[in-house]
Amino acid sequence: MNMTVYQTIGIHYLRIDLVSNASVVQIGTAGAIQALANLHDTGGFGTTSATEETAGIEPIVVPLPSPTG
Protein backbone atom coordinates (compact mmCIF):
# COMPACT_ATOMS: atom_id res chain seq x y z
CA MET A 1 0.00 0.00 0.00
CA ASN A 2 1.42 3.39 -0.98
CA MET A 3 0.49 6.46 1.02
CA THR A 4 1.38 10.07 0.28
CA VAL A 5 1.17 12.64 3.05
CA TYR A 6 1.45 16.36 2.43
CA GLN A 7 2.24 18.54 5.44
CA THR A 8 2.65 22.26 5.97
CA ILE A 9 4.21 23.60 9.15
CA GLY A 10 4.34 27.30 10.04
CA ILE A 11 6.82 28.25 12.74
CA HIS A 12 6.41 31.78 14.03
CA TYR A 13 9.05 31.62 16.74
CA LEU A 14 11.60 28.94 17.64
CA ARG A 15 14.12 29.49 20.40
CA ILE A 16 16.80 26.95 21.29
CA ASP A 17 18.76 27.92 24.40
CA LEU A 18 21.25 25.07 24.55
CA VAL A 19 22.54 22.51 22.10
CA SER A 20 24.47 19.57 23.50
CA ASN A 21 25.83 16.35 22.07
CA ALA A 22 22.52 14.57 22.63
CA SER A 23 20.13 17.31 21.48
CA VAL A 24 17.21 16.40 19.24
CA VAL A 25 14.89 18.86 17.53
CA GLN A 26 12.08 17.37 15.49
CA ILE A 27 9.59 19.44 13.57
CA GLY A 28 6.82 17.53 11.85
CA THR A 29 6.68 13.81 11.39
CA ALA A 30 9.27 11.27 10.37
CA GLY A 31 8.92 7.69 9.25
CA ALA A 32 12.40 6.97 10.55
CA ILE A 33 14.81 9.16 12.47
CA GLN A 34 18.43 8.82 11.42
CA ALA A 35 21.27 10.06 13.57
CA LEU A 36 23.32 12.96 12.25
CA ALA A 37 26.15 14.75 14.00
CA ASN A 38 27.87 17.85 12.66
CA LEU A 39 30.56 19.77 14.48
CA HIS A 40 31.25 23.23 13.12
CA ASP A 41 33.56 25.97 14.35
CA THR A 42 32.10 28.73 12.23
CA GLY A 43 33.29 31.55 14.49
CA GLY A 44 36.94 30.54 14.54
CA PHE A 45 36.95 30.29 18.34
CA GLY A 46 40.14 29.02 19.97
CA THR A 47 38.59 27.89 23.25
CA THR A 48 35.33 26.45 24.50
CA SER A 49 32.59 28.60 26.01
CA ALA A 50 32.04 29.02 29.73
CA THR A 51 30.00 26.46 31.63
CA GLU A 52 27.14 27.39 33.94
CA GLU A 53 29.42 27.18 36.95
CA THR A 54 32.18 29.36 35.52
CA ALA A 55 29.70 31.87 34.08
CA GLY A 56 28.03 32.32 37.48
CA ILE A 57 24.63 31.02 36.34
CA GLU A 58 22.59 29.32 39.03
CA PRO A 59 21.36 25.92 37.76
CA ILE A 60 17.61 25.35 37.73
CA VAL A 61 16.52 22.58 40.09
CA VAL A 62 13.06 21.08 39.63
CA PRO A 63 11.79 18.96 42.53
CA LEU A 64 10.42 15.62 41.36
CA PRO A 65 7.84 13.50 43.18
CA SER A 66 8.81 10.21 44.76
CA PRO A 67 8.73 7.31 42.27
CA THR A 68 6.55 5.26 44.64
CA GLY A 69 3.09 5.47 43.77
N, C-alpha and C positions, 0 to 999 in steps of 0.2 A: 504494500500500500504506500503510495507516495502522498506526501502532505506538504503543502506550501503555506508558510505563515509569513504575513507581512506585518511589520511592527514599526510604529513611529513613537519615538521618545523625545519629549521636550524637557530639557534641563534648564531651569532658570537660574539656579545658583548651586554650585557644588564647591564645598570647601573641604580640603584634606589637610589636617593639621600635622600629621606625622606619617611618614612612610618608613617602614622597617623591612627587614629581610623577609618577613612572613606576611606582608600586607596583601590584601586582596580587595579589589574594587570591581564589582560586577554591576553593569547597567544593562538591563534587559534580560533576555533569556539565553540559555546556551544548551545545546544538546550534549556537549562534552566540554569540560574545562581543561585546558592544557596548560601546564606550567610554563612560565616564561620569566626569565630573570635578565634584566639589563642593568649594567652598572655604568653610569656616565659621570664624568667629571667635566661638566660643561663650563664651570666657572673658573677652572684652572686653579683650584684651591690646593694649597700645599699641606694643610692639616685638616683633621676632622673637626666637626662642630662641637660646641660645648654640650655636655650632658645636662640633665635636669639638676643634678647635684652641683655641678660646677657653675651653672648659670644662676643658681640661687632660686630656682623655681620649686615651690612646695608641691610634692606629688599629691595627686588626688586619691583619697582612700575612700572606698565605698564599702560600708558594712554589709556583709552578706548574712542571710539567715542560716541557722544551723541546718545541716543536711538531713537531720532526723525528721521524720515527718509525717 
